[in-house]
Amino acid sequence: MMQVMRAVSATALAGALAFGPVWTAAAETTTRPDAAAKAKTEAASQSDGVAGTPADDKKVEERITEFTLDNGLQVVVLPDHRAPVVTQMVYYHVGAADEAPGESGIAHFLEHLMFKGTKANPEGAFSKAVADIGGQENAFTTDDYTGYYQQVPASELKMVMEFEADRMANLVLTDEVVAPERNVILEERRMRVDNDPGAQLQEAVGAALFQNSPYGIPVIGWRGEMEQLSRDDAIAFYDKYYTPNNATLLVAGDVTAEEVRRLAEETYGKVARRADPGDRERALEPEPLAARTVTLSDPKVTQPSMQRVYLVPSETTAEPGEAEALDVLSDILGGGTTSRLYRSLVVDKAIAAGTGTYYGGTALKEGQFVVYGMPRGDASLADIETAIDDEIAKIRETGVTEAELERAKNRVRKNMIYLRDSQTAMARRVGAALSTGRTLRDVETWPDRIEAVTVEAVNAAARKYLEPKRSVTGYLTPQAPAAASAAPDAGGDAARESGADAAAPAAAPSRS
């Protein structure tokens, strides 16, 4: 149930769901059995970069309510009366990229420790109460935020609010619980990253892409620093960031705004603000000067793959219209079975087992644009890369067509409809946006901004951002048995240590 994640653009559903994040070394890291099955679906729903029709969004605007408690807690209510069920989510505006130097992994570590209980509710009481009423719970850590949620019968909303408010203020941590949990996250890293060549490659690609930004550090942390994390580190992080004025409460389901306001004031309203975390200042990533490559070979690799990650602006940092253009560009180039890459590499040339793109734009700072492919038959990685390069060159030189633009808009309209069918997905869409510097209005007007995207805007984005010097290309290849036996590290050889999904090179950048 506890996950290390990085969000992926929702318009990249076809490709991203097939493989998983590119920059998240452990995008599907979980410690609870029910989490793994949901990880990819939830990762895809984290971005608000999907569009519906303007009419649909007017309906959303009418039903979404936002208010702030006296202690600074932001509250968003998303009524959905189709079933007597409610989802509560608390998003803390802090993630792995906010960690102090030398403390990588502390955000994810504290996520685990938040289940260790309080004086009023000892370890396991919260989870048992949710399970006893047939509910579900989960937690996840990304570069920019950390989230906790429960889905329960609507009649039990006050109960989960009381539990969540209690651990927001009264978490009890002792050396007796901290030390064993540190071993848990170290084992999690060993299983999900150190034993997964694809995850190692993703870490290496991320470290190469982000030369100054904290996004180059894996969400789960570097092992050497994780081993040093202490009770004092966890308490200091908790006291600084887990305060109501640094959080957003989202309630979606069979509720009314009046009911949520009353319950929130009765529960969370009693939690005092303990700190002022201040502005989220980050080291700026310099403009890239040269294309980079990372190659990882390992005997465990059965499917070679390549991925290319371009440094691009996020939805928060982009100039007006650029994020929307990048989202549409991703769909046209590699967003599904009618995309240029799929038609060329899979259908016409029949050299790829899979290919696609996605725009990872849900981030406080820099975003990523990912292209990936896997050869089939006698085709080689070089064949795949050449074919991808050809399609990128065509789109930069001759641009996209009006027909392609309209088809892309159509697909993202449909994706929004599917997204709204899940109250959890809708809440995550809003929560991710509010945690990365955007507003509820930004979410509500996204469909209108997608509708306004022009062919000229898409072409300009392609020419500006799909430059080789802005990219890191990662290659995942099998290692010959003889080379493997001679290698000093059974974990594989890589230009830099890192992580990804072994089956395919990119798929849900753990960042964005």
C-alpha positions, 0 to 999 in steps of 0.5 A, a space after each residue: 500500500 505504500 508506494 514510491 511514485 512519479 506521475 505520468 501524463 494522463 494523455 499517455 495512457 496507452 503507452 505509459 500504462 504498458 510500461 511504467 514511469 521513466 524517472 521513478 526508480 521505484 514507481 511501483 514500490 509497495 509494502 502492502 499486497 493490494 497496492 501493486 495491482 493499483 500502482 500503474 492505474 493510479 500513476 496514470 491518474 495523477 496528472 491533470 493533463 487531460 482534457 474533457 469538453 468545455 461543457 463537461 468541465 463547467 459541470 465539474 466547476 459547479 460541483 467542486 468546492 474549495 475552502 480553507 480552515 483557520 489553521 491553514 488546511 486547504 479543503 476540496 470537496 468533489 461530490 459524486 452521489 452515484 454510490 454511498 462511498 467516499 474517498 478521503 485524501 490528504 496531500 502534504 506539499 512535500 516530497 523527495 525533492 524537498 529533502 535536505 542534502 544527505 537525507 535522500 529517502 526520508 520523505 518515503 521513510 516517513 510515509 511508512 512511519 506514519 502507520 506506526 500509530 499515536 497514543 490514542 490509536 496505536 499501530 495497526 488501529 487505523 488500518 484495522 478500522 478501515 479493513 473492518 468496514 470493508 474499506 481500502 487505504 493507501 499511501 504514496 510518495 513522489 518528488 513533490 508531494 506525499 499522499 494518504 487516502 482511504 475509501 470507505 462507506 460514506 457513513 464512516 467519513 468522520 471516523 477516517 477523518 478523526 484517525 487522519 487528523 490524529 496522526 497529523 498531529 500526534 505521531 509517536 516514533 521510538 527507536 524500537 519502531 524506526 529501526 525495523 522500518 528502516 530495514 523494510 525500506 532498505 529491503 524494498 529498495 533491494 527488491 524493487 531497484 537493486 534486483 531490477 535492471 530496468 529500475 536501475 537504468 531509470 535511476 541512471 537516466 534520471 541522474 544524467 538528465 537532472 544535473 543540478 535539480 533534486 529530481 535526479 535523486 530517486 524518490 526511494 533514496 540512495 542506499 548509503 543515505 537510507 542506511 543512516 536515516 534516524 528517528 531524529 531525522 524522521 521527527 524533524 521532517 514530520 514537525 516541519 512539513 506535516 502541519 495543516 497549513 502545508 496540506 490539502 484535504 480532498 473528499 470525493 464521493 457521496 457527500 455535500 460541501 456543507 457536511 465536509 466543512 462541518 466534519 473537517 472543522 470538528 476533526 482537522 480544525 482542532 489540529 494546530 499549525 506547528 510550523 511554517 515550511 516556507 517557500 519551496 526553493 529548488 536548485 535550478 536545472 541549467 540548460 543542457 548542452 549535450 546529448 547523453 547516453 546511459 547503457 545498462 547490460 544485465 543477464 536478467 534482461 530478456 527484452 532489450 529496450 531504449 528510452 529517450 527523456 527530454 528535459 522540458 517545462 512542467 505544467 507549472 513552469 511552462 510558458 502559456 500554451 506550451 504544456 498543452 502543446 507538449 501534451 498534444 504532441 505526445 499524443 500525436 507522436 506516440 500516444 496510441 495505436 494511431 500515433 506516428 510511432 506506432 503506425 511506423 514502427 509496429 505496423 508498417 516496419 514491423 520492427 517494434 514490440 512496443 513504442 510510445 511517448 508521454 509528457 510528464 508535466 505534473 511537477 513543481 519544477 522541470 518536466 519530462 517528455 519520454 519516447 521509448 521502444 522495444 525491438 521485435 524479431 530480428 530488429 535491433 535497438 539501433 533499428 528502433 532508435 533510427 526509426 524513432 529519430 526519423 519520426 521525430 525529425 519529420 515532425 520537427 521539419 514538416 510539423 503535424 496536420 490539422 487532422 492529427 490535432 483534432 484526433 489528439 484532442 478527441 482522445 484526450 476528451 475521451 480520457 477525461 471522461 474515463 478519468 472522471 468515472 473514478 472518484 479516486 482518480 479525480 481527487 488525485 488529479 486535483 491533489 497533484 495539481 494543488 501540490 505542485 503550484 497550480 490552482 483548482 482553476 488551472 485544473 478546471 480550465 485545462 480542457 479549454 486550453 487543450 481546445 485552444 492548442 493550434 498546429 503552430 503551437 505543437 510544431 513550435 514545441 516540437 522544434 524547441 524541445 525535441 532537440 538532441 542536446 536536451 535528452 538522455 538516451 538509455 539502453 537496456 540490453 542483455 549481458 552475455 553469460 561470460 561477461 556476467 560471470 566476470 562482472 564484479 557486481 551481479 546487479 549489472 553494469 551501468 554508466 551510473 546507478 539508477 532505476 526503471 521498469 525492466 520491461 520497457 524504458 519509460 513509462 511513468 516518470 516517477 516525476 512529474 
